[in-house]
Amino acid sequence: MKSNKPQSVRKPGVAVCLVLVAIVAIAPEAQGKIFQPQLLDGETYSETYTAVADMDDGTYILTQFLFSNAGLGDGKAACRVLIVPKGGKGSNAASHYDRDEWSWSEGEGLRAGPCSLSTQGGKTRFVAQADRMRVTLDLHRKARKIRPPGHRIKLKEAFYDSEVLIPWSRATAKIHAPGAPKGTLKGNAYLDHTRSTALVPDLATRWIRFRGLKGERPTLIQIRNPPRGGKARGWVWSKGEKKITRLKSEEFTAEQSGDSFTLTVQTEQGPLKVSSSKTLFRYEPVKQYGVLGALAKSWVGNPLTTTWRASLERPSGERVDGILEVGLTRK
């Protein structure tokens, strides 16, 4: 196993950053191995670990590890961090590492330069650093593999796998970045894992993900609109429910009007209505990277991911606040 030694932070590799996208069956596994990337051959391989945090002061945080073979060299890693302080402008950056610049071990977890993902006692710690931003995010739960309905998508010789590792957890965060709040922030967080050999445009035309982390019953919703007019599918899961509910296309409606988005999901207890409020961030990597981004369109299409602050309302009037993310794969 390669030792972990300090590495200089590099500018993000364009191909790597552009791939960022963006029951219940529980598979018991040693904690350290949950964060072990399973590298594959082939240019289309990618793998991610993504944490989303909604802090009590209104700060939104995303941290992410990405592994990819896209571009020159195999097994490259990227460490991404996105911070949106309450009332402030979001900042997004990523650092890039070659295969010999990152490592994994069962004792120390996953490490790349100053970035790491590991088990710390009864907690899960995600440290992400890029440019002038650094986040130390502690989720107050250990990770375990939870495979929701439709977690594996097969496309001829390609596949896409997804797992929820921590559905909801109290969390603390320390941020070092220009304009970021000082001290230790408290809030709630979520962690997942994906692994794929499929091209992004072949997976979906749209992903809808609601991570409702604040309220008496935190709730997760995910919906995928497949390409070429296939029927949308998804799932919904609230805290306290023993299993995740599979959703068919006729059981939900989604509508965007201007800068607002509404999602309604029909359940046995009545409709769940998710409504967006404040727009937090728009991520359009092809546009961000100009000519070089245009060269990568054949791999990733022309994705646009919009993130809103949003709320879910139950028939009883109970409310769950959280983060709504809608990713479009455009040609």
Disulfide bonds with the S-S distance in Angstrom:
Cys79-Cys115 2.31
